[in-house]
Amino acid sequence: MKEMGWVIGTFRYMGEVWETRGKNMGNEKSGHRAYAARETERWHRWAETAKAEFVKALGEETLLM
């Protein structure tokens, strides 16, 4: 069950990595910022989906934390 928590944590972490990348890009790189924003959203969505599916499979959210 720890592995399920690790998956969620990894997805959240990668979302934060992309969010930071997007914030650190200069104004002249709007395409890069847009890509980073999409990646941020994608990783956070995966984290929420994984959490929901694991809770559905286990029946309890507390087992994941």
N, C-alpha and C positions, 0 to 999 in steps of 0.2 A: 504494500500500500504506500510505502514511502516513495516508490517510483512514480506513482500517480501524482503525488505532491510535487515531485521533482519536475515532472513534465509541465505542470501548470506554472511552477516557478521559472522554469527555463523560458517558456513562452512569454511570461510577463517581463522577464529580464531582457529578452530580445526586443520587445516592444519599447522598453526604456532606452535601449541602445540606439534604436532607430530614431526615437524622439530626440535624443541628444544630438545625433548626427544632423538631423534636420535643423535644430536650433543653432548649430555651430557653422552652418553654411552661410556664405556671404550673400548679399542681396542680388548679385549678378547671376546666381545659380538657382533661379526659380524652378527650373525643371528638376533639378536635384532635390530641392526641398519638397516638391510635390511627390517625387518618388519615395522619399523618406517618410512623408506623411502617410502614404499608402501602406508602406511596410509597417509603420507603427500601428495603424489600424488593423492590419492583417494579423500581426502577432498577438495583439490584445484580444481580437475576436477568437483566435485559436485558443487562447488561455480560457476565455469564458466558455467556449464550446466544450473544451476538454473537461473543465470543472463540472459543467452541467451533465455531461455524459457519465463521468465517474460517479457523481452523486446519484444519478439514476441507476447505475449498476450496483452501487454499494448500499444505497438507501439512506446514507447519512453523510452530511457534509463534514462533520467533525473528524471523520476518519482520514480526511485528506490533509489536515493541517498539522 
